[in-house]
Amino acid sequence: MIGSTRSILHVDMDAFYASVEQRDNPELRGKPLVVGGTTNRGVVAAASYEAREFGIRSAMPMRDAYRRCPELLRVRPNMSHYKAVSKQVFAIFRSYTPLVEGLSLDEAFLDVTASVSLFGPPAVIAADIKQRILDETSLTASVGVAQNKLVAKIASDLDKPDGLTRINPSDYERRLDPLPVSVIPGVGRKTLKRLSVANIRTVRDLRVAEDRVLEPIFGRYTRKTRDRAAGIDERPVVPARAEKSISAEETYDADLASRDDMERELLRLTERTASRLRKAALAAGTVQIKIREASFKTFTRQRKLQPPANGTDPIYAVARELLGTWLARNPGARIRLLGVGGSDLAPAVQPDLFGGDEAEAVIDKTVDQIRDRFGSDVLGRARTLDQQ
């Protein structure tokens, strides 16, 4: 076994969105709760531990969740509130180390290698962080402690909720070998099926498998995958992760059947995406759309945007063209989910004062300011208004 001398924590808040809602509303405590869409056509964003006892998990269609638990409670997501709580939690992380790699609002890696001289051994730091989170937010977290990111993340899942698990290199085989192979990053559902056919079901099975068995499945990643099964991971904790994409999507109560409705919703989503790009001072070099049919079949389409932009009009023009091309090949399609995104992000530049984009930039900026003050639904382009 190869182990580094680093000390890595993986901190994962327990059922974060649902726990925040239960903390803030005593009537929800101890009851099966999901955070997610307000109709049976939505999906579960987060499930409380009481709901998980019924097999309910995030990304599950809401109708399936209700089928498993008819008395299930549901609340709408309140992302601005969750972000505010997340800032409290991350401030605690950064009081112990500047090397914090956020994976989401409720999950992060911390490299505390240089912090032990100030705060004590890694397990002590982990316990202190858990206690401070509880004291300052009334929420619990589970923490994995290891010498690399891979094992720390695996460890944090072994004793949830409110757990603290340390795995040393000398314990890798004993602790990791019996685990299902799905704990290894990159092993998804399709790969699991192929591994099952090869009679590989545990981490040990993967670790000792011969190349002739693994290479048809993992190809050039065979060695790296076997290293992961042995607990080897040399990836550093990266404090700042550049955003790869910014997007907005929505699942509809009733399928979108007319092109007018589709284009109106596409524009509404474009406005949201463009506004988020502007707030981040970023411009998109690629525009993407996401389409999910009533049959749940999902499509994505994308096209370069030259020059990169964060204005509503240029992004919508590309998104609308992508949608039109898709509709031409899928006549009569009904859409249950639509999304618009921007990727290939770069710092935004000021519009040319003598070019044609100044007026558009002024309009977008004014709309952003009004929405920031009065709410995102207070103002929209005429084309986004519901038809009477």
N, C-alpha and C positions, 0 to 999 in steps of 0.2 A: 504494500500500500504506500502511496505517496501522499504526504501531507505537507502543507505549507505551514509557516509559522504565524500566519495571520490569524486574527480573531474576528470572526464575522457573526453578526446577528441578523436573523430574518424576523422582523416583527410584522405580525398579521393581526389586525383588529378583528375581533370576533363578531361575525354577522353584522358588519358595521352599520349599514343603512338601517336595518331592522332594529339593531340595538339602540341607535340614536332615537328612533321613534318610540321604542318602549321606555327608554329613559325619560323622554319628555312627556309621555302620556301614560300615567299609571294604569289606565284601563286596558292597555295593550300588553301589560307585563304578564308573563307566564302563559300566554295564549299563542296559538299558531298564527303567525303574521307574515305577510309578504309585502314588499315594496315593489310597485310596478304599475303597469297600465291599468286604467280604470275600467276596462271592458274585458270580456273573455277572449278578445282577439289579441290582447297584449301578451307580454312575456314577463316572467319574474325577474326583477333586478336583484333582489336579495331576499333571503328567507331566514326567519328567526330559527333558533335551534328547536323550538317547539314544533315549527312547521317541518323541519328537516326529519323529524321522527316519522313523518308520513311519506318520506322519500321525495320531498319537494326540494328542488335545487334551482339556482339561478339559471336563466335562459330557458327555463321550462315554459311552454305555452300556458297561459293562465287557465285555460279550460281544463288542462290536464291536472293542474294544481288543485282546482276545485273538485275534480273528480276524485282525487286522493283524499281530500279533506273538505267536505261540504261546509263545515263551520269556519273555514279559513277567513281571517280578517285581512283586509287589504288597504293600503294607504298609497297615495300618489307620491312619487319621489320629490324631494325638496333639495335639489342639488346645491343651491347656494348655501343652505344650512349645513349640509354635509361637508362642503368645502371649508366652511368656517371652523367646524370641529376638527377637520383634518389639519388645518393650520396650527391649531393648538397642539395636536399630537406631534407634528413634525418639528415644532419649536422645541419640544421635549427631546426629540432625537438629536437635534443640532446642539443642544446644551451639553451633549456628551462627546460629539465628534462632528467635524465638518464633512466627513465622508459618508453622506447619506444619499442613497440611490432610490428615489421614489419609483415604485412600480405602478401605483395607483393611489387614490385618495387614502386607502386604508392599509397599505402594504409597502415595506421598504427594507432594503439591505443597509446595514450599518457596519462600517469597518472601524472597530474600536481597538485596533492593535496598539495605537499610540496613546490610548486613553487609560490603559490599565495602571499606569504609574500614578494617575490622578484619582481614579475612581475605583480601583480594585480589579480583581479577576473578571473575565468576561461574564461568567454566570452571575456575579454580584451586580455588574452593570445591568444585565438583563432583568434581574429582579427589581432593581431600583427603577428602571424605566417602566416596568409593569405597574409598580406601585404609584409612581407619579401620574401615569395615565389614569389610573383608577381615582386618585385623589383629585385630579384637576378636571376630569371629564366624566367621572362615574361610569366609565366603560372599561371593559376588559380586553386584553390582548394576549395572544399566544406567541411565544418567542422560541426560535431555534438557535442554538449556539454551536458553532463548528469552526473549522479552519478554512472553509471555503463556502461559496454561495450555494452550490448545489446541495450539500449536506445540511446546511443551515435551513434551507427552505423545506427540505424533507422533514427535518426535525420539528419544525414549527407546526406541522400537520399531525404529529403523532399523539398529541395530548391536548386536543381542543375540546371545549373552550378553556381559556384562562390557564394555559399550560406553559411550562418552561422545560425544554428538553435539550440536553447537551449530548453531542455525539463526538467522541474523540477518534482519531485515526485508528487506534488499537481496537476500537469497537465496530469498525465499519462492517466487517463480514457478519458479525453477530447481529447487528442492528439493521443493516440494509438488506442482506441476503433474503430474508423471508418476505420482504415487501413485494406487493404486486409490481410488475414491470412498468405499469402505467405511471409510477412516480418519477420515472426518468424523463427529462425534458425532450420533446420531439417525438414521443411515443403517443400518437393519437389513436383514434378509433380504427382507422384503416390499417395502420401499422400493427395495432393490437391483434387484429384478425389474422394478419400474416404470421405474426409471432406465435399465435395460438396454434395455427396449423403446423408450425415447426416445433410445437410442444415447449415453447418458451413462455412461462407464465410469471416467474419471479425474477427479482433482480439477480439472484444467483444464477438462474438459468441463462440469463443474458450475459453475465460476466464470464461464464466458463464455456459458452457456445463457440464452436469452431468457425473460422472465417468462411468456410464453404457454405455454412448455414446462414450467416449474417450478411454476407456481401450481396446476395440477391435482394435483400430487404433494405439495407442501409447504404449500399454502394460505397462511395468514397468517404462516407461518414462512419464506417464500421469501427475504425479504431477509436474515434472520439466517443462513440456510443458505448463501446466496451469500457473505456476509461471512466465514463460517467457511472456505469454500473459498479465500478471499483471505488467510487467515491472520489475520483480525481477531477479537479476543476480549478484551473488557474485564472479564471476571469477575475479582474479587479472590480471593486465597487466604484462605480462611475457617478460622481456627485450630481452632475447636470446632464440630463438627457434631452437632446433637442427634439422638439415635437416633429413627428414624421408626417402627420396629417391632421387636418381639422375638418370636422364634418357635422352634419345634422341629418337625422332621419326620423321617420314617423310611421307607425303602424296604424292603419285606418279602421274605424268601426265598421264601415261598409266599403267594399272594394271600389276602387276608382275604375269606372267603366268608360268614361268619355275622355277624349283627348283634351278638351277644355279643362276639365277637372284636374287631369294629370299635370298639365302645364301650369295651372294656377298653384297647385301644391308644390310643384318643382320650384316655382319662383319664391314661394314662401320659405322653402328650405334653403334656397340660395341666399336669401336675405339673412337668414340666421348664420349660415356658414361664413358669408362675407363679413358680417359684423364681428364674428369671433376672430377672423383673420386680422381685421383692423385693430381690434383690441390688443392682439398679440404683436402688432407691428410687423406682420408677416404678409408675404404675397405668395400665391400659389402658382407653380409652374405647370401643374397638371390638374385638370378637372376630372372628377370621377362621379358617376351616378351608380346607385344601387337600386335594383328592382327585384321585388319578390312577388311572384304571381299568387293568385288565389290557391294554386296547387302547392304552394310553399317552395317551388323551384325558384332559385335566386340567381340573378345575373349581375355582373358589374361591367361597366364600360368606362373607358377613360380616353382623354386626348390632351396633348400638350397645349399650353396656353402661352402664346408669345405676343408681347412680353408678359412675364409673370404679373399677376394683378390680384387685388383684393376688393375690387369694386363689384357691386351687384350685377351691373349690366354685362360686363365681359364674361363673368363666370356663368351667368344665366344663358348667354348666347351659346356657349359651348355645351352646357348641360342640356339645353333644349334641343340642340342638333343631335346629341347622343341619344336622347329619348326618342326623337323622331325616327332616327335610323333603326332603333330597336323595334319600335312599333311597326315600321314597314315590314319587318321580318316576322313579326308576331301579331298579325291582324286579329282584332277581337279580344286581345288579352285583357284580363282584369287584374288590377294591381292592389295588393294588400299592404305593401310597404314600399316606401320611396325614400331615397337618400341622396344627398349631394355633398361632395367633399372636395377638398383641395390638398394636394401633396406636392412633393418637390419644393418644399417651403424655403424661402429666402427672405432676408430683411427687406421690408418694403421701402421704396424710395418715394420721395415727394413728387407729386404730379407736376408735369411741365406747365408752368403758368401761362405759356403761350400756345399750348396744345389743346386738343379737343377734350381732354379728360378732366380739366379743372372744374367745370360745372358739375360733372357727375360726382367728383370727390367732395365738393361742398355739400351736395345733396346727401350723400352717404354719411358725412360727418354730422350734419344736422339731424338726420334721422337717428343716428347712434345716440346723440346727446339727449334727444327727446325720450327715447326708449329707456336710457339709463335713469332718467329722472322720474318717468311716469309709468314704466313697465313696457315689456316687449310687445304686448298686444295692442298698445294704444295707437299705433301708427303703422300703416302698411301701404304699399302701392295699390292703386285701384284694381290692378289685375288680380290681386290676391284676395279681394273681397268675395265672400260667398255670394253666389247668384241667388236672387230672390225669385 
